């Protein structure tokens, strides 16, 4: 190189240190951990943004027919005298299930309900006797009137015959008087004899008028009898209607008294007794649920008791996983269903007790009823389809809100931002 005091070899020599190239050595384990951390971080990010979590509500319930349970309630205040069925028994329509007694005892009167029934029965018997007497009297009066009608008609016929005879006799006497009047002028017949015939004619006329008056009087009597026969059924009918109305009132009072004194509750339809809430000797109030019947041939559905704090997110179409206590899900798997409807008002305590078959409610909070359509009416167990039965207890998880995991994590921030925007 021209113009340089040193050769090129001298200038290149310092670049090569006598100790060699400096290198930073990294352990293999550190590299592995770094790669693992990066992979784990990527996996966590992927899980946060791609993963989902579904909010669940755990509830309890049981299987019931879709048509609903038939609830048998007390129709009076009293004491359970006899129970003719047990839980699980099959009953037929019209079968006596529960007998209630409403007897009340008074210190002064003793068994008041029995005494009232006795008095009412006596009143009913007296009214029935009055009705029978009224009917008998009506028939007798009608018979007497008809007999009197027959007699008056016979009298009219006799009077008519006498009138006809009297008229003929008067006509003969009148002809005789007319003939003799000419003979008197010629001196053939004494005038006294003609006068006697004329006097007889006047007597006949008087007799005729008397017969005609009798005829008119008899005709009037016959007309009055006709009116009586016409009015008699109406008058007796009005009296009978009043007596029968009184009898109906007494019989109604007797039936009500007997119903409160002793009543029998019958099965309105055939089915299975799913819950029995009373025992012999228990006191019951009017309208108190006594037992429930599952009607025959009804498709099953799940009825779930949803607490009030979770019911806001429950709506038709929500998916449900079911765990039947009779078929543990650990062995037979989960069953599925879809919410069909949700009650708009909370259940009454008596309704919850009836639904649970007399069991204790799962919560003291207000409970709402959710009806769930089942995906299957059977459970696969040991290679066979086992049918589900009404009254089976179950637990369920209601799948309410499905979101990405990152949304659940940042939900408080979303809430704060929403409140901030609402406040501004």
C-alpha positions as CSV (number, residue, x, y, z in Angstrom):
1,X,0.0,0.0,0.0
2,X,1.5,3.3,-1.1
3,X,1.8,6.2,1.4
4,X,1.8,3.9,4.5
5,X,4.6,3.5,6.9
6,X,3.5,-0.1,7.8
7,X,2.9,-3.1,5.8
8,X,-0.5,-4.6,5.6
9,X,0.4,-7.6,7.7
10,X,1.3,-5.3,10.6
11,X,-2.1,-3.5,10.3
12,X,-4.0,-6.8,10.2
13,X,-2.2,-8.4,13.1
14,X,-4.0,-6.7,16.1
15,X,-7.5,-7.8,14.9
16,X,-6.6,-11.3,15.8
17,X,-6.4,-11.5,19.6
18,X,-4.1,-14.0,21.0
19,X,-6.9,-15.3,23.2
20,X,-9.3,-16.1,20.3
21,X,-13.0,-15.1,19.7
22,X,-15.2,-14.2,22.7
23,X,-18.4,-16.2,22.9
24,X,-21.3,-16.1,25.4
25,X,-22.3,-19.7,26.3
26,X,-26.1,-20.3,27.1
27,X,-27.0,-23.6,28.9
28,X,-29.3,-26.0,27.0
29,X,-31.8,-26.1,30.0
30,X,-32.3,-22.4,29.8
31,X,-33.1,-22.5,26.2
32,X,-35.6,-25.3,26.8
33,X,-37.3,-23.4,29.6
34,X,-37.5,-20.4,27.4
35,X,-39.1,-22.3,24.6
36,X,-41.5,-24.0,27.1
37,X,-42.4,-20.6,28.6
38,X,-43.1,-19.2,25.2
39,X,-45.3,-22.2,24.2
40,X,-47.1,-22.0,27.5
41,X,-47.7,-18.3,27.1
42,X,-49.0,-18.9,23.6
43,X,-51.2,-21.7,24.8
44,X,-52.6,-19.5,27.6
45,X,-53.3,-16.7,25.2
46,X,-55.0,-19.1,22.8
47,X,-57.0,-20.6,25.7
48,X,-58.0,-17.1,26.9
49,X,-59.2,-15.9,23.4
50,X,-60.4,-19.2,21.9
51,X,-61.6,-21.1,25.0
52,X,-65.2,-20.7,26.3
53,X,-66.8,-21.1,29.7
54,X,-70.5,-21.7,30.3
55,X,-72.1,-20.4,33.5
56,X,-74.1,-23.2,35.2
57,X,-76.8,-23.2,37.8
58,X,-77.3,-26.4,39.8
59,X,-80.9,-27.1,40.6
60,X,-83.1,-30.0,41.8
61,X,-86.4,-31.4,40.7
62,X,-88.3,-34.5,39.6
63,X,-90.0,-36.1,36.7
64,X,-93.7,-35.4,36.2
65,X,-96.2,-36.0,33.4
66,X,-96.4,-33.2,30.8
67,X,-100.1,-33.0,31.4
68,X,-99.3,-32.2,35.1
69,X,-100.0,-33.8,38.4
70,X,-103.6,-34.2,39.6
71,X,-103.7,-32.6,43.0
72,X,-106.3,-33.8,45.5
73,X,-107.2,-31.1,48.1
74,X,-109.3,-31.1,51.2
75,X,-112.9,-29.9,50.6
76,X,-113.6,-29.2,54.2
77,X,-111.9,-28.5,57.5
78,X,-111.5,-31.6,59.6
79,X,-109.4,-34.7,60.4
80,X,-108.1,-37.4,58.1
81,X,-110.2,-40.5,59.1
82,X,-108.8,-43.0,56.6
83,X,-106.2,-43.1,53.8
84,X,-106.9,-45.9,51.2
85,X,-103.7,-45.5,49.1
86,X,-99.9,-45.3,49.5
87,X,-97.2,-43.7,47.4
88,X,-96.6,-45.7,44.3
89,X,-100.0,-47.4,44.3
90,X,-102.0,-47.4,41.1
91,X,-105.5,-46.1,41.4
92,X,-108.5,-46.0,39.1
93,X,-110.9,-43.2,38.4
94,X,-113.6,-43.0,41.1
95,X,-111.6,-45.0,43.7
96,X,-112.0,-43.7,47.3
97,X,-108.6,-42.4,48.4
98,X,-109.1,-40.3,51.5
99,X,-111.9,-40.0,54.1
100,X,-112.3,-36.8,56.1
101,X,-114.3,-36.3,59.3
102,X,-115.5,-32.9,60.3
103,X,-117.4,-33.8,63.4
104,X,-117.6,-31.1,66.1
105,X,-118.7,-31.8,69.7
106,X,-120.5,-29.3,71.9
107,X,-120.6,-29.6,75.7
108,X,-124.3,-28.7,75.7
109,X,-125.5,-30.3,72.5
110,X,-123.0,-33.1,72.0
111,X,-122.3,-34.0,68.4
112,X,-123.6,-30.8,66.7
113,X,-123.1,-32.0,63.1
114,X,-125.1,-35.2,63.8
115,X,-127.8,-33.2,65.5
116,X,-128.1,-30.8,62.6
117,X,-128.3,-33.7,60.2
118,X,-131.1,-35.2,62.3
119,X,-133.1,-32.0,62.3
120,X,-132.6,-31.5,58.6
121,X,-133.7,-35.0,57.8
122,X,-136.9,-34.5,59.8
123,X,-137.6,-31.3,57.9
124,X,-137.0,-33.1,54.6
125,X,-139.3,-35.9,55.7
126,X,-142.0,-33.5,56.7
127,X,-141.8,-31.6,53.4
128,X,-141.9,-34.9,51.4
129,X,-145.1,-35.8,53.4
130,X,-146.6,-32.4,52.6
131,X,-145.8,-33.0,48.9
132,X,-147.4,-36.4,49.0
133,X,-150.5,-35.0,50.8
134,X,-150.8,-32.2,48.3
135,X,-150.7,-34.7,45.4
136,X,-153.2,-36.9,47.1
137,X,-155.5,-34.0,47.8
138,X,-155.2,-32.8,44.2
139,X,-156.2,-36.2,42.9
140,X,-159.1,-36.5,45.4
141,X,-160.5,-33.0,44.6
142,X,-160.2,-33.7,40.9
143,X,-162.0,-37.0,41.3
144,X,-164.8,-35.4,43.4
145,X,-165.2,-32.6,40.9
146,X,-165.5,-35.1,38.0
147,X,-168.1,-37.1,40.0
148,X,-170.0,-33.9,40.7
149,X,-169.8,-33.0,37.0
150,X,-171.3,-36.3,36.1
151,X,-174.1,-35.8,38.6
152,X,-174.9,-32.3,37.3
153,X,-174.9,-33.5,33.8
154,X,-177.4,-36.2,34.7
155,X,-179.5,-33.5,36.4
156,X,-179.3,-31.3,33.3
157,X,-180.5,-34.2,31.2
158,X,-183.4,-34.8,33.6
159,X,-184.3,-31.2,33.6
160,X,-184.2,-31.0,29.9
161,X,-186.5,-34.0,29.7
162,X,-189.0,-32.4,32.1
163,X,-188.9,-29.1,30.2
164,X,-189.7,-31.0,27.0
165,X,-192.6,-32.8,28.7
166,X,-193.9,-29.6,30.2
167,X,-193.8,-27.8,26.9
168,X,-195.7,-30.6,25.2
169,X,-198.3,-30.6,27.9
170,X,-198.6,-26.8,27.7
171,X,-199.1,-27.1,23.9
172,X,-201.9,-29.7,24.4
173,X,-203.6,-27.6,27.0
174,X,-203.4,-24.5,24.8
175,X,-204.9,-26.3,21.9
176,X,-207.7,-27.6,24.1
177,X,-208.4,-24.1,25.5
178,X,-208.5,-22.7,22.0
179,X,-211.0,-25.3,20.9
180,X,-213.2,-24.9,23.9
181,X,-213.3,-21.2,23.7
182,X,-215.5,-21.4,20.6
183,X,-217.7,-24.0,22.2
184,X,-218.3,-21.8,25.2
185,X,-219.8,-19.1,23.0
186,X,-222.3,-21.6,21.6
187,X,-223.2,-22.8,25.1
188,X,-221.8,-26.3,24.6
189,X,-219.2,-26.2,27.3
190,X,-219.4,-24.3,30.6
191,X,-217.1,-21.3,30.8
192,X,-215.9,-22.6,34.2
193,X,-214.4,-25.6,32.6
194,X,-212.4,-23.4,30.1
195,X,-211.2,-21.3,32.9
196,X,-210.0,-24.3,34.8
197,X,-207.9,-25.4,31.8
198,X,-206.5,-21.9,31.4
199,X,-205.5,-22.0,35.1
200,X,-203.8,-25.3,34.5
201,X,-202.0,-23.7,31.6
202,X,-200.7,-20.9,33.8
203,X,-199.5,-23.5,36.3
204,X,-197.7,-25.4,33.6
205,X,-196.0,-22.1,32.5
206,X,-194.9,-21.5,36.1
207,X,-193.5,-25.0,36.3
208,X,-191.7,-24.5,33.0
209,X,-190.1,-21.3,34.3
210,X,-189.0,-23.1,37.4
211,X,-187.5,-25.9,35.4
212,X,-185.7,-23.4,33.2
213,X,-184.3,-21.7,36.3
214,X,-183.1,-25.1,37.6
215,X,-181.5,-25.7,34.3
216,X,-179.6,-22.4,34.4
217,X,-178.5,-23.0,38.0
218,X,-177.3,-26.5,37.2
219,X,-175.5,-25.2,34.1
220,X,-173.8,-22.5,36.2
221,X,-172.7,-25.1,38.8
222,X,-171.3,-27.2,36.0
223,X,-169.4,-24.3,34.6
224,X,-168.0,-23.5,38.0
225,X,-166.8,-27.1,38.4
226,X,-165.1,-26.9,35.0
227,X,-163.3,-23.8,36.2
228,X,-162.2,-25.5,39.4
229,X,-160.9,-28.5,37.4
230,X,-158.9,-26.1,35.3
231,X,-157.5,-24.1,38.2
232,X,-156.9,-27.0,40.5
233,X,-153.7,-28.2,38.8
234,X,-152.3,-24.7,38.7
235,X,-153.0,-24.0,42.3
236,X,-151.6,-27.4,43.5
237,X,-148.6,-26.9,41.2
238,X,-147.8,-23.6,42.8
239,X,-148.0,-25.2,46.2
240,X,-145.9,-28.1,45.1
241,X,-143.3,-25.9,43.6
242,X,-143.0,-24.0,46.9
243,X,-142.7,-27.2,48.9
244,X,-140.2,-28.7,46.5
245,X,-138.1,-25.5,46.7
246,X,-138.1,-25.7,50.5
247,X,-137.2,-29.4,50.2
248,X,-134.3,-28.6,47.8
249,X,-133.0,-26.0,50.3
250,X,-133.2,-28.5,53.2
251,X,-131.5,-31.2,51.1
252,X,-128.7,-28.8,50.1
253,X,-128.1,-27.8,53.7
254,X,-128.1,-31.5,54.6
255,X,-125.6,-32.3,51.9
256,X,-123.4,-29.5,53.0
257,X,-123.6,-30.5,56.6
258,X,-122.8,-34.1,55.7
259,X,-119.9,-33.0,53.5
260,X,-118.4,-31.1,56.5
261,X,-119.3,-34.0,58.8
262,X,-117.7,-36.7,56.6
263,X,-116.5,-36.7,53.1
264,X,-114.8,-39.1,50.7
265,X,-112.3,-37.9,48.2
266,X,-112.1,-40.0,45.0
267,X,-109.5,-40.2,42.2
268,X,-110.6,-38.0,39.3
269,X,-108.5,-40.1,36.9
270,X,-106.5,-43.3,36.8
271,X,-102.8,-43.1,37.5
272,X,-100.1,-43.6,40.1
273,X,-100.0,-41.9,43.5
274,X,-96.8,-39.9,43.4
275,X,-96.9,-38.2,46.7
276,X,-99.0,-38.6,49.9
277,X,-98.9,-35.7,52.3
278,X,-101.2,-36.7,55.1
279,X,-101.7,-39.6,57.5
280,X,-104.8,-40.8,59.4
281,X,-105.5,-38.4,62.4
282,X,-103.9,-35.4,60.8
283,X,-105.8,-32.1,60.8
284,X,-106.4,-30.5,57.4
285,X,-107.7,-27.1,56.3
286,X,-109.9,-26.2,53.4
287,X,-108.0,-26.5,50.1
288,X,-104.9,-28.2,51.7
289,X,-103.1,-30.5,49.3
290,X,-103.5,-34.1,50.4
291,X,-101.9,-36.2,47.6
292,X,-100.9,-36.1,43.9
293,X,-101.7,-38.5,41.1
294,X,-99.7,-39.0,37.9
295,X,-102.3,-39.7,35.2
296,X,-101.8,-42.7,32.9
297,X,-100.3,-42.4,29.4
298,X,-98.6,-39.0,29.9
299,X,-95.2,-38.1,28.5
300,X,-92.7,-37.2,31.1
301,X,-90.9,-33.9,31.6
302,X,-88.6,-32.5,34.2
303,X,-89.8,-29.9,36.6
304,X,-86.9,-27.9,38.2
305,X,-87.0,-25.5,41.1
306,X,-84.9,-22.5,40.1
307,X,-83.9,-20.0,42.8
308,X,-84.8,-16.4,42.3
309,X,-81.2,-15.2,41.9
310,X,-80.7,-17.4,38.8
311,X,-84.1,-17.3,37.2
312,X,-83.3,-14.1,35.3
313,X,-81.1,-15.9,32.8
314,X,-83.4,-18.9,32.4
315,X,-85.6,-18.9,29.3
316,X,-87.1,-21.3,26.9
317,X,-84.4,-23.0,24.8
318,X,-81.7,-23.1,27.6
319,X,-79.9,-26.5,27.5
320,X,-80.0,-28.6,30.6
321,X,-77.9,-31.6,31.7
322,X,-79.8,-34.0,33.9
323,X,-78.5,-36.4,36.6
324,X,-81.1,-39.0,37.7
325,X,-80.6,-40.3,41.2
326,X,-81.9,-43.7,40.1
327,X,-79.3,-43.8,37.3
328,X,-76.0,-42.3,38.6
329,X,-74.3,-40.3,35.8
330,X,-70.9,-41.6,36.7
331,X,-72.1,-45.0,35.5
332,X,-74.9,-44.3,33.0
333,X,-73.8,-40.9,31.7
334,X,-75.6,-37.5,31.5
335,X,-79.0,-37.0,30.1
336,X,-80.1,-33.9,28.2
337,X,-83.1,-31.6,27.9
338,X,-84.2,-28.2,26.8
339,X,-86.2,-25.6,28.9
340,X,-89.8,-25.5,27.6
341,X,-91.2,-22.8,29.9
342,X,-90.5,-20.8,33.1
343,X,-93.2,-19.7,35.6
344,X,-93.7,-16.0,35.8
345,X,-94.4,-16.0,39.5
346,X,-92.8,-17.8,42.5
347,X,-94.3,-21.0,43.7
348,X,-96.3,-21.0,46.9
349,X,-94.9,-23.1,49.8
350,X,-97.7,-25.6,49.5
351,X,-97.0,-26.1,45.8
352,X,-93.2,-26.6,46.5
353,X,-94.1,-29.2,49.1
354,X,-96.5,-31.0,46.8
355,X,-94.0,-31.0,43.9
356,X,-91.3,-32.5,46.2
357,X,-93.7,-35.1,47.5
358,X,-93.6,-33.6,51.0
359,X,-89.8,-33.2,51.0
360,X,-87.8,-30.2,52.3
361,X,-87.3,-27.3,49.8
362,X,-83.7,-27.0,48.6
363,X,-83.7,-23.3,49.5
364,X,-85.5,-20.8,51.6
365,X,-85.3,-18.4,48.8
366,X,-88.2,-17.9,46.4
367,X,-88.4,-20.7,43.8
368,X,-89.6,-20.7,40.3
369,X,-90.8,-23.6,38.2
370,X,-88.9,-24.5,35.0
371,X,-90.3,-27.2,32.8
372,X,-87.8,-29.2,30.7
373,X,-88.5,-31.4,27.7
374,X,-86.4,-34.6,27.8
375,X,-84.3,-35.7,24.9
376,X,-85.1,-39.3,25.8
377,X,-87.8,-41.0,27.8
378,X,-85.5,-43.9,28.5
379,X,-82.0,-44.5,29.9
380,X,-79.5,-46.9,28.4
381,X,-78.6,-49.2,31.3
382,X,-76.8,-52.6,31.0
383,X,-77.6,-52.8,27.4
384,X,-81.3,-52.2,27.8
385,X,-83.6,-49.2,27.6
386,X,-84.9,-48.5,31.1
387,X,-88.0,-46.3,31.0
388,X,-88.1,-43.3,33.2
389,X,-90.8,-43.1,35.8
390,X,-92.9,-40.3,37.2
391,X,-91.6,-39.0,40.5
392,X,-87.9,-39.8,39.9
393,X,-85.8,-37.3,41.7
394,X,-83.0,-35.6,39.8
395,X,-80.4,-32.9,39.8
396,X,-79.7,-30.7,36.8
397,X,-77.2,-28.1,35.6
398,X,-78.7,-25.3,33.5
399,X,-76.3,-24.0,30.9
400,X,-77.0,-20.3,31.1
401,X,-74.3,-18.0,29.6
402,X,-71.5,-19.1,27.3
403,X,-68.6,-16.7,26.8
404,X,-64.9,-16.6,25.9
405,X,-62.7,-16.9,29.0
406,X,-61.1,-13.5,28.4
407,X,-64.6,-12.0,28.5
408,X,-65.2,-13.5,31.9
409,X,-61.8,-12.2,33.1
410,X,-62.4,-8.7,31.9
411,X,-66.1,-8.7,32.8
412,X,-65.5,-6.3,35.8
413,X,-63.8,-3.9,33.5
414,X,-66.7,-4.1,31.0
415,X,-69.1,-3.4,33.9
416,X,-67.1,-0.4,35.1
417,X,-66.9,1.0,31.5
418,X,-70.7,0.5,31.1
419,X,-71.4,2.2,34.4
420,X,-68.9,5.0,33.4
421,X,-70.6,5.5,30.0
422,X,-74.0,5.4,31.6
423,X,-73.0,7.9,34.3
424,X,-71.5,10.3,31.8
